[in-house]
Amino acid sequence: MRVDGDRLVETFVELADTLVDDFDVIDFLHMLVDRCVELLDVHAAGLLLADQQGRLQLIATSNEQVRLLELFQLQNDEGPCLDAFAAGARVGHPDLADAGERWPRFAAAATEAGFAAVDAVPMRLRSEVIGALNLFRSQVGELDATALRTATALVDIATIGLLQHRSIHHHQVLTEQLQAALNSRVIVEQAKGLIAERLGVDMDAAFAALRGHARGHNLKLGHVARGVIAGDIDTAELLGTTTTPKPVRR
């Protein structure tokens, strides 16, 4: 494959520009998965981060379908992201239809969801591994070498940024920041459900509206999500900050 060089440079700059004081970790990592889908020969992406106990938690996905699949992976304690995190190395399979022996439950669920191949890249800096990125494809085959190098570079930049952010502070600051992001993610999921129900849109459109409002008003996703749940933000206001939502299929 051929990566759009200009867009790739823009993405690296975007990742670097996000690393400012009090930046929004959730939005930052959603941007990472979105850019992977945009730039690489993949159809969906999901990212898991380790919590304070070292257990992986879902933090960002490119769409609702992958969110459900990643949750299934965690619930069954089986899948490429878990293996990549444990090994600190890239893990993948070019044909999920033949991966039943390796990941019997996950392979079946991924295949049913329409994915044919997967690669997982660890978020690693030297000996420290803080998470893993899943890259899903709808066609059988190995991930293109250029795409793999690009994905690794993007993940490395994100990992370094997270680990070096406020490096003058104690490591506990980072741990608390990542834990706060994981906690906020739960609130974001609850808000997505409320928006989807009230506006009659699907979960992807609900998140787009939530994220658009946060960016348009220079607020954190977690703050906006809490406002939606508390009733401080009228869900009807969210429609003006994103494209026309997709209606829910009945």
Secondary structure, 3 states (H helix, E strand, C coil): CCCCHHHHHHHHHHHHHHCCCCCCHHHHHHHHHHHHHHHCCCCEEEEEEECCCCCEEEEEECCHHHHHHHHHHHHCCCCHHHHHHHHCCCEEECCHHHCCCCCHHHHHHHHHCCCCEEEEEEEEECCEEEEEEEEEECCCCCCCHHHHHHHHHHHHHHHHHHHHCCCCCCHHHHHHHHHHHHHHHHHHHHHHHHHHHHHCECHHHHHHHHHHHHHHCCCCHHHHHHHHHHCCCCHHHHHHHCCCCCECCC
